[in-house]
Amino acid sequence: MKTSVIAMRVDESTSLLIKKLIKYNLAGNSAEAVRFIMLKSLGVARGEVERREKAERLLSGWQEKGFPELPADLSALSMKERE
């Protein structure tokens, strides 16, 4: 595939989004992050980052406070949901 190099300026929010795409391993570098945004759209890219941030907050909370208490009858609830 033949490619072209294009220099461009982006606003601060797009720059932050590019950095987050790299942080969450959705892109390996800034060029891949920009391609991700171009192919999937800005909205999809933001949605993916928000989903990863939510998961990170959830995991951080569990690391600080421990895992949430599960119901004692969890097995029975699981079986009932399958019926």
Contacts in CASP RR format, 6 or more apart in sequence:
PFRMAT RR
TARGET T0000
AUTHOR 0000-0000-0000
METHOD contacts of the structure
MODEL  1
MKTSVIAMRVDESTSLLIKKLIKYNLAGNSAEAVRFIMLKSLGVARGEVE
RREKAERLLSGWQEKGFPELPADLSALSMKERE
8 34 0 8 1.000
10 18 0 8 1.000
14 37 0 8 1.000
14 42 0 8 1.000
17 33 0 8 1.000
17 37 0 8 1.000
17 42 0 8 1.000
17 45 0 8 1.000
17 46 0 8 1.000
17 49 0 8 1.000
18 27 0 8 1.000
18 30 0 8 1.000
18 33 0 8 1.000
18 34 0 8 1.000
18 37 0 8 1.000
20 49 0 8 1.000
20 52 0 8 1.000
20 53 0 8 1.000
21 27 0 8 1.000
21 32 0 8 1.000
21 33 0 8 1.000
21 36 0 8 1.000
21 37 0 8 1.000
21 45 0 8 1.000
21 48 0 8 1.000
21 49 0 8 1.000
22 28 0 8 1.000
22 29 0 8 1.000
22 30 0 8 1.000
22 33 0 8 1.000
24 48 0 8 1.000
24 49 0 8 1.000
24 52 0 8 1.000
26 33 0 8 1.000
26 36 0 8 1.000
26 45 0 8 1.000
26 48 0 8 1.000
26 49 0 8 1.000
26 52 0 8 1.000
27 33 0 8 1.000
27 35 0 8 1.000
27 36 0 8 1.000
33 45 0 8 1.000
36 45 0 8 1.000
37 45 0 8 1.000
40 48 0 8 1.000
62 68 0 8 1.000
71 77 0 8 1.000
END
